[in-house]
Amino acid sequence: MITGFAVAINPVTHKAYAVNEDAGMVSVTDERTGSTRVVKVGSGPIAIAINRVTNRIYVANTDSGSITVLDGELDKVVATIKGEDHPYVLAVNEATNKVYVTNTYSNAVTVIDGAIKEGVSLLLRAEFFNVFNHPNFGPPSGGVGAGGFGLSTQMLGASLNNANVGGGGFSPLYQIGGPRSLQFALKLMF
């Protein structure tokens, strides 16, 4: 299966790249010669992006949770970077040599430094909690004849553990209608 964000063209090298999600491969077509070759990448490749300055091609492998880096000159895999859960969309900033990856099953955006050498990768994770500052209410209380029928009188965390603040093992910051928060993590893998 080939999707719209799974095709990329490098106008500098005159090569087109298409992801084949079912086969776990990327097809590389040289527009000058008309030849096509296939490069094996991770499981479930779904998106592709090109850095024309460095001639690196980045492939998001959603099933294997990794990013495959291809050398655009040799059309070979030069690195596989372990990412977050289900990387889905890629964007390359050619000016800063950074690759931004959205992840389907986490509130994280992964930032990959393209300057890191092969075999070494730097992973920046950003998580957002309560971004829109919505309170998390517990279930409504009261019987049909009670004055408070249908009203939520507790936040979610308190309602899950009989009014114990942060109950149920949840952090009070996130389960009692806490403020917006942003959390960063940086991981160097070698």
C-alpha positions as CSV (number, residue, x, y, z in Angstrom):
1,M,0.0,0.0,0.0
2,I,1.4,3.4,-0.9
3,T,0.0,6.5,0.7
4,G,0.4,10.2,-0.3
5,F,2.9,11.0,2.4
6,A,4.8,7.9,1.6
7,V,6.2,9.2,-1.7
8,A,9.1,11.7,-1.9
9,I,11.1,13.2,-4.8
10,N,14.6,14.6,-4.6
11,P,14.9,17.2,-7.4
12,V,18.6,17.4,-6.8
13,T,19.4,13.7,-7.5
14,H,16.3,13.1,-9.7
15,K,15.3,10.1,-7.6
16,A,11.8,9.2,-6.4
17,Y,11.2,7.2,-3.3
18,A,8.0,5.3,-2.6
19,V,7.2,3.3,0.6
20,N,5.6,-0.1,0.3
21,E,4.1,-0.7,3.8
22,D,3.1,-4.3,3.2
23,A,6.5,-5.5,2.0
24,G,8.6,-3.3,4.4
25,M,10.5,-1.8,1.5
26,V,11.3,1.5,-0.2
27,S,11.3,1.6,-4.0
28,V,13.9,4.0,-5.4
29,T,13.5,5.1,-9.0
30,D,16.2,7.1,-10.8
31,E,14.4,9.4,-13.2
32,R,17.4,9.9,-15.4
33,T,18.0,6.2,-16.1
34,G,14.5,4.8,-15.4
35,S,16.0,2.1,-13.2
36,T,14.3,1.0,-10.0
37,R,15.7,-0.7,-7.0
38,V,14.2,-1.9,-3.7
39,V,15.7,-1.3,-0.3
40,K,14.5,-3.3,2.7
41,V,13.7,-1.1,5.7
42,G,11.8,-1.8,9.0
43,S,8.4,-3.3,9.5
44,G,5.4,-1.2,8.4
45,P,7.1,1.8,6.7
46,I,4.5,4.5,6.4
47,A,6.1,7.9,5.7
48,I,9.2,9.2,4.1
49,A,11.1,12.5,4.0
50,I,14.3,13.8,2.3
51,N,17.0,16.1,3.4
52,R,18.3,17.4,0.1
53,V,21.3,19.1,1.7
54,T,22.7,16.0,3.3
55,N,21.1,13.6,0.8
56,R,19.7,11.5,3.6
57,I,16.3,9.8,3.3
58,Y,14.3,9.1,6.5
59,V,11.6,6.4,6.7
60,A,9.1,6.0,9.6
61,N,8.5,2.3,10.3
62,T,5.3,2.3,12.3
63,D,5.2,-1.4,13.2
64,S,8.8,-1.7,14.3
65,G,8.8,1.7,16.0
66,S,12.0,2.8,14.2
67,I,13.3,5.4,11.7
68,T,15.5,4.0,8.9
69,V,18.1,6.4,7.4
70,L,19.1,5.8,3.8
71,D,22.1,7.3,2.0
72,G,20.7,8.9,-1.1
73,E,23.8,8.4,-3.2
74,L,24.2,4.7,-2.5
75,D,20.5,4.0,-1.8
76,K,21.5,1.8,1.2
77,V,20.5,1.8,4.9
78,V,23.1,3.6,7.0
79,A,21.3,3.7,10.3
80,T,18.2,2.5,12.1
81,I,17.1,4.6,15.0
82,K,14.8,3.2,17.6
83,G,11.9,5.6,18.1
84,E,8.8,5.9,20.1
85,D,5.6,3.9,19.7
86,H,4.3,3.9,16.1
87,P,6.2,6.8,14.4
88,Y,3.7,8.1,11.8
89,V,4.7,11.4,10.0
90,L,8.1,12.9,9.3
91,A,9.3,16.4,8.6
92,V,12.8,17.5,7.8
93,N,14.3,20.9,8.6
94,E,17.2,21.2,6.1
95,A,18.5,24.4,7.7
96,T,19.0,22.8,11.1
97,N,19.4,19.2,9.9
98,K,16.7,18.0,12.3
99,V,14.0,15.4,11.6
100,Y,10.6,15.7,13.4
101,V,8.6,12.6,13.9
102,T,5.0,12.3,15.3
103,N,4.1,9.2,17.1
104,T,0.6,7.7,17.0
105,Y,0.2,6.2,20.4
106,S,2.1,8.7,22.6
107,N,1.8,12.4,23.2
108,A,5.3,12.8,21.9
109,V,7.2,14.4,19.0
110,T,10.6,12.9,18.4
111,V,13.4,15.2,17.2
112,I,16.3,13.5,15.5
113,D,19.6,15.3,15.1
114,G,20.8,14.5,11.6
115,A,24.3,15.5,12.4
116,I,24.8,12.6,14.8
117,K,27.1,10.0,13.1
118,E,26.0,6.5,12.1
119,G,25.6,4.2,15.1
120,V,24.8,7.1,17.4
121,S,21.4,8.8,17.7
122,L,20.0,11.5,19.8
123,L,16.3,11.3,20.7
124,L,14.3,14.3,22.1
125,R,10.9,13.5,23.4
126,A,8.3,16.1,24.2
127,E,5.1,15.1,26.1
128,F,2.1,17.4,26.6
129,F,-0.5,16.9,29.4
130,N,-3.8,18.8,29.6
131,V,-2.8,20.9,26.6
132,F,-6.2,22.6,26.3
133,N,-6.5,23.0,30.1
134,H,-9.7,20.9,30.4
135,P,-10.6,19.6,33.8
136,N,-11.1,15.8,34.2
137,F,-14.4,15.4,36.1
138,G,-15.4,12.2,37.9
139,P,-18.8,10.6,37.3
140,P,-22.0,12.5,38.3
141,S,-23.3,11.8,41.8
142,G,-26.6,11.8,43.6
143,G,-29.8,9.8,43.3
144,V,-32.8,10.8,41.2
145,G,-34.5,12.6,44.1
146,A,-31.3,14.2,45.5
147,G,-30.5,17.9,45.0
148,G,-27.2,17.3,43.4
149,F,-28.5,14.8,40.8
150,G,-26.4,14.7,37.7
151,L,-23.6,17.0,39.0
152,S,-20.0,16.0,39.1
153,T,-18.7,17.0,42.5
154,Q,-15.2,15.5,42.3
155,M,-12.3,15.4,39.9
156,L,-11.4,12.1,38.2
157,G,-8.5,11.2,40.4
158,A,-10.5,11.7,43.6
159,S,-13.5,9.8,42.4
160,L,-11.4,6.8,41.5
161,N,-10.2,6.3,45.1
162,N,-12.9,7.5,47.4
163,A,-11.8,11.2,47.6
164,N,-8.1,10.4,48.3
165,V,-6.2,13.1,46.5
166,G,-4.4,11.7,43.5
167,G,-6.1,8.4,44.3
168,G,-5.8,5.2,42.3
169,G,-2.1,5.7,41.9
170,F,-2.5,8.6,39.5
171,S,-0.4,11.7,39.8
172,P,-2.4,14.6,41.3
173,L,-1.0,16.9,38.8
174,Y,-2.6,15.2,35.8
175,Q,-5.7,13.5,37.3
176,I,-7.2,16.3,39.5
177,G,-7.6,18.8,36.7
178,G,-4.0,20.0,37.0
179,P,-2.5,22.7,34.9
180,R,-1.1,22.4,31.5
181,S,2.4,20.8,31.6
182,L,5.1,20.0,29.1
183,Q,7.8,17.4,29.8
184,F,11.0,16.8,27.8
185,A,13.3,13.8,27.7
186,L,16.6,13.5,25.9
187,K,18.2,10.1,25.1
188,L,21.6,9.5,23.5
189,M,21.8,6.0,22.1
190,F,25.1,4.5,20.9
